[in-house]
Amino acid sequence: MTKESLNPTSRWDAAAYATTGAFVPALGDAVLALLAPQTGERVLDVGCGDGALTARIAAAGAEVVGYDASESLVAAARARGLVVHLGDAARLPFDGEFDAVFSNAALHWMLDPGAVARGMFASLRPGGRLAVEFGGFGNIAAIRTALAATLARHGVHERPADQYYPTPPQYADVLRAAGFDEITTWLVPRPTLVAAGMVAWLETFRGGLLDALGVDGDERRAIFAETAELLEPALRAADGTWWADYVRIRATARRGGGEPPRHAAG
Ligand SMILES: C[S@@+](CC[C@H](N)C(=O)[O-])C[C@H]1O[C@@H](n2cnc3c(N)ncnc32)[C@H](O)[C@@H]1O
């Protein structure tokens, strides 16, 4: 895996994800229902993380393979006894061998969505299906705005591209260009309780951004604390609980029976 092609802000620690990030797979029922895994079929889980949902697909009787770029999370998934490949999903190596491709909360971390979609298409057998959910247009808009304002206050005006949050028509175009048929894409606003609090959320999900910017120590703590302070009127409920302003995009599609489209190299 060439690290240069990966999103530099996608940085994960399995122990922190298992606590602060546990709500992510816990809220995966809707996309699992879209997948509806069947006994004996082969499923690829793209960006499987620590394998919490991958294990549920296996428990449904499917033969599931995980694929993820984080060494820490891949180790955690393998510790569950799952088959997981370590690699960049923009370069999936599979050829027509899966009945279904699944993904939860991962595709927005991948900055070349066309390459990922082409790889997911190629991984499917003709007639195979796609069921995915990830961050959609408007996802965590208040959090991103507050963090950008705080970073600017600290003199950071340039940030690396860190997320891909498409509209439904944009993502349908990506899937269509990759060769998919029967495409449906839609947004689901999903305010989400963040039991660990906003500062812990920021450390888990935006710690990688601050790492990429080289911000640590007291300044990092101050940036997260000030961001949470800015967000308090919008995202802290009267009972003191924090809610993240998540918007998900869901997509289903199918690989038709014909040959995949020819793509120019690059
Ligand atoms: C928020 S986690 C979601 C994990 C899991 N699907 C879940 O529902 O808990 C995002 C995952 O995407 C993975 N990821 C990000 N960029 C990737 C890439 N280019 N290739 C493969 N995995 C990637 C990360 O390593 C991380 O495990």
The ligand as an SDF file (V2000), in Angstrom:
LIG
                    3D

 27 29  0  0  0  0  0  0  0  0999 V2000
  -15.3950    5.6480   10.6110 C   0  0  0  0  0  0  0  0  0  0  0  0
  -14.5070    4.1990   10.1730 S   0  0  0  0  0  0  0  0  0  0  0  0
  -15.8610    3.0900    9.7950 C   0  0  0  0  0  0  0  0  0  0  0  0
  -15.4920    1.6530   10.0380 C   0  0  0  0  0  0  0  0  0  0  0  0
  -16.6200    0.6120    9.9280 C   0  0  0  0  0  0  0  0  0  0  0  0
  -17.1270    0.4650    8.5920 N   0  0  0  0  0  0  0  0  0  0  0  0
  -17.7390    0.9090   10.9200 C   0  0  0  0  0  0  0  0  0  0  0  0
  -18.9020    0.9870   10.4930 O   0  0  0  0  0  0  0  0  0  0  0  0
  -17.4370    1.0060   12.1190 O   0  0  0  0  0  0  0  0  0  0  0  0
  -13.8320    4.5920    8.5610 C   0  0  0  0  0  0  0  0  0  0  0  0
  -12.9240    3.5050    8.0350 C   0  0  0  0  0  0  0  0  0  0  0  0
  -12.5540    3.7870    6.6840 O   0  0  0  0  0  0  0  0  0  0  0  0
  -11.2150    3.3300    6.5180 C   0  0  0  0  0  0  0  0  0  0  0  0
  -10.6060    3.9560    5.3390 N   0  0  0  0  0  0  0  0  0  0  0  0
  -10.4060    5.2730    5.1090 C   0  0  0  0  0  0  0  0  0  0  0  0
   -9.7970    5.4630    3.9170 N   0  0  0  0  0  0  0  0  0  0  0  0
   -9.6100    4.2310    3.3790 C   0  0  0  0  0  0  0  0  0  0  0  0
   -9.0610    3.7500    2.1640 C   0  0  0  0  0  0  0  0  0  0  0  0
   -8.5680    4.5860    1.2390 N   0  0  0  0  0  0  0  0  0  0  0  0
   -9.0480    2.4230    1.9410 N   0  0  0  0  0  0  0  0  0  0  0  0
   -9.5490    1.5490    2.8550 C   0  0  0  0  0  0  0  0  0  0  0  0
  -10.0960    1.9470    4.0320 N   0  0  0  0  0  0  0  0  0  0  0  0
  -10.1260    3.2640    4.2950 C   0  0  0  0  0  0  0  0  0  0  0  0
  -10.5390    3.7330    7.8080 C   0  0  0  0  0  0  0  0  0  0  0  0
   -9.3140    3.0680    8.0040 O   0  0  0  0  0  0  0  0  0  0  0  0
  -11.6200    3.3640    8.8210 C   0  0  0  0  0  0  0  0  0  0  0  0
  -11.4960    2.0530    9.2550 O   0  0  0  0  0  0  0  0  0  0  0  0
  1  2  1  0
  2  3  1  0
  2 10  1  0
  3  4  1  0
  4  5  1  0
  5  6  1  0
  5  7  1  0
  7  8  2  0
  7  9  1  0
 10 11  1  0
 11 12  1  0
 11 26  1  0
 12 13  1  0
 13 14  1  0
 13 24  1  0
 14 15  1  0
 14 23  1  0
 15 16  2  0
 16 17  1  0
 17 18  1  0
 17 23  2  0
 18 19  1  0
 18 20  2  0
 20 21  1  0
 21 22  2  0
 22 23  1  0
 24 25  1  0
 24 26  1  0
 26 27  1  0
M  CHG  2   2   1   9  -1
M  END
$$$$
